[in-house]
């Protein structure tokens, strides 16, 4: 039903990605007609949410200027932040709503497009039940938009199936933190990092995925702090690691249990903290007993002496700090991996103190705020459980509906796609999500999209997923709508509107409201501005875990952001959680949770003997919908490559730059090899930002963590062969297929 | 920012190219960064190094210029060649011991970093040192740099030539062991 209506070449010709290298009108025009104002706001990309000033001329963003007063990044930016302004005036930008026809897409009026969207969703629900329609949201949306996505699904569509692309990002960490601490937020502000004596980084490519955090780590080293890096690859921060543990993919939980084994064996635990502030320690202590350094080395590939040293450093430090990201979380035991890090922090009393703690490095722009207020399938605003009767009553009252009309928990993002594939969910409304590139097993995703009876998308560019849509509603870039986001630190900040959407494109928040009003009941969506949405959100969150009741736009504007929980307008916010050992569970105690080692959902074996792991590069963001259109960022890393150790490459007769075919139990793709000694010889790495025949997610698998339902992107089994020649996609890409990453010869 | 100095610390560099991208935004040379980031040897290491003009006290580029096109400001900043004088001969490009000046054929002109004279003269930090997320490029007070592990140096010997520079390079602490291959850090079962 919903196959792309044009060939990929025709779609590309009309909708891109084209590369924009210069601001609207070109550099010369910018030189002649400089900006007429600077707008203090935040970067649209990752969860660091760096402060940035956008240079605006008329209704166009034409450049940037550092914002040195914003305390988190003090003017620092990564290349994505520097060049983000090049989305403005982009030739690929959708300026009108689009409707699919047999001959392609035609532009349409808002009236026609919104009517069609609402009519088709209602028809499907009338025929197949309310839950035959699902809603996808995204964690790059402002918190107001995220809140609207949840409310639209539950109040207007009354479907239980609403989930978001954070399901591919923060849910393992979130689930583990809720289990251990009773709250899903990084406990420490980033200003604690330079104060740490030992920093342990587990599965986090800090330099490329959270570049600003690098300086925080280096400042700890300036004070004499030690850095321990756990990763199958030497990522750029490893150049200053005092200890590098090259863990075998998928064995992180064993390594962390091995570290805790040594801590307990040597009596380095903090007994008084454990007794006063935690429960469940004895069971965890028993569970790590078998993981001697030797046993741990056998499984993880990390030398026993390195395990001894890391445990000793972490255990003996006055202030130790653990940081983790998708490397340990994108696994079928992602939650247990995180719990095992938390167990180490709790056992050594490294939590809730200045310079001591454990934090998750949130990935997406609003990765934190986007999951707090109701677009997650099992949560209501305020990080409340949708299964909690009191929470349901509170939110139903704020929304002016009966509690029994509020749907229960629905399916998660990957499960929604599986339900579509089975033909159960037949209609989908999606915003800020490009599942064809970002979900695992993309051939399966494509089949599912083709089975949809109706697919509506809100987006600013025609993403690869949107090419399958029946209706594309031309939405807004981050700088074209106002709202708040919550950073990796738990700091709520104000994203200011810099310009109006171009053409007939409209602000996402208005589009969501219009759809909701047409679906009805219209009086439940009376907002005239994002601020009015935020005012309701404050009430919906009041008394919840993520309590925003005391946060106002005015307070955010007169400060550099506020950390939640912030229950009253006189409350200063909470930069550091758990001070004095007080946790969010009813008894105030943190929980040790027993973890166990389980095999990957896609185990290596004789036929597929090599680990495949995936991730990001510094110049691209997520599925590349935005960054694959920004010329300098594409030039920096033009095409995906297979990082392969010379030992493995030699055994397969593979030279640098050879075309190689990587095959898993799902599919095969052909990319150029990149020989580097900075990866384990039993593992290859490919970044995931690209679509089509260059998409590594054709090869990844849909095994989910049983608790968080995150897919296992970081561990697949593959084999590699030298290819006979270039793949078909190389001809389509032209010279770019042969280009090196910048600086590589 | 009186008293601030420019420090380059390659050991902090993460190769992200925020500096290059930001430098190329300057309206005097848009699209052409005056700073470069290079991998030392990507097959063997993730190490990268930024190269920026060191602003020599007695600049070799100016010494070898046949048309006296390269000038130094009173505060020690060596500037790009003056357009009316530069004959695009490439002497400076070849002679610079740090490999900094670039011939921009589009402009028929030698161009190089002038330490963001427009910014520093207005009390701002140079653009690259402002955005650098690892502070491999820092424009700070010498007291602040004194807290780091590394030591600032600004005297360099190239054969018989000794060069003193306005910009400091951070020299790392001595180390007893260097390993770059992941295999060197792994535990493997003996066959």
Interface residues (C-beta under 8 A of the other chain):
Chain A: X21 X22 X27 X30 X31 X34 X63 X64 X66 X68 X73 X75 X76 X77 X78 X79 X81 X82 X83 X207 X208 X211 X212 X214 X215 X218 X221 X222 X223 X224 X232 X233 X234 X235 X236 X237 X238 X239 X240 X244 X245 X246 X297 X298 X300 X301 X302 X303 X304 X306 X618 X619 X632 X636 X645 X646 X647 X656 X675 X676 X677 X678 X679 X680 X681 X742 X743 X744
Chain B: X11 X12 X14 X15 X16 X17 X18 X20 X21 X22 X24 X25 X27 X30 X31 X37 X38 X39 X42 X43 X44 X45 X46 X47 X48 X125 X127 X130 X131 X132 X133 X134 X135 X147 X148 X149 X180 X181 X182 X183 X185 X186 X187 X188 X189
